[in-house]
Amino acid sequence: MLKHILVSSLMFLSASAALACEGEAQVIAKIENTKFHLSSGCKVTLTEVRHFSENQLCPLSLSEVNTAGLSIGVVNGHECAASPGDEISGVIEKHGDLYILN
């Protein structure tokens, strides 16, 4: 009985986590292009992807990220924190219409 309750609880927690996320993937790639937007900061597209691993519960495709643009940090209020050719690595998370590198 206790085992049944534990399994049911774990299934519920997994389903809850899947509903809470919008998309996530690990990435190691180079920046192809950068573009500054007043509303969303700096957006980049990726090339030479060495690693891209979608979260199994909250998948996020590379084509989806490159179509929308990946948001990265800004320096001096208006400059992208990285340049074409720079390598980035981290976790990409989807938040609404934004894809953010953490």
Buried (B, 14 or more C-beta within 10 A) or exposed (E): EEEEEEEEEEEEEEEEEEEEBBBBBBBBBBBEEBEEEEEBBBBBBBEEEEEBEBBEEBEBEBEBBBEBBBBBEBEEEEEBBBEEEBEBEEBBBBEEEBBBBE
